[in-house]
Amino acid sequence: MSLGLPEIAILAVIALLLFGAGRIPKAMGDLAGGIKAFKRGMNEHMAETKADAPKPDSAPKA
């Protein structure tokens, strides 16, 4: 099931009627801020994980 242009337009009109024109940009800004914070947290976590990972020895032990 996929959404086409008519379905998206209908959903946009319904959202506009429910929330009003002033609240939608604020909600989208909050959503974007949340996504940015999530990505920043994921990048910090990955950097910490890489820093804490044991480094493999390059010389084989006999």
Secondary structure, DSSP 8 states (H G I E B T S, - for coil): ----HHHHHHHHHHHHHHH-TTHHHHHHHHHHHHHHHHHHHHHHHHHHHHHHS----SS---
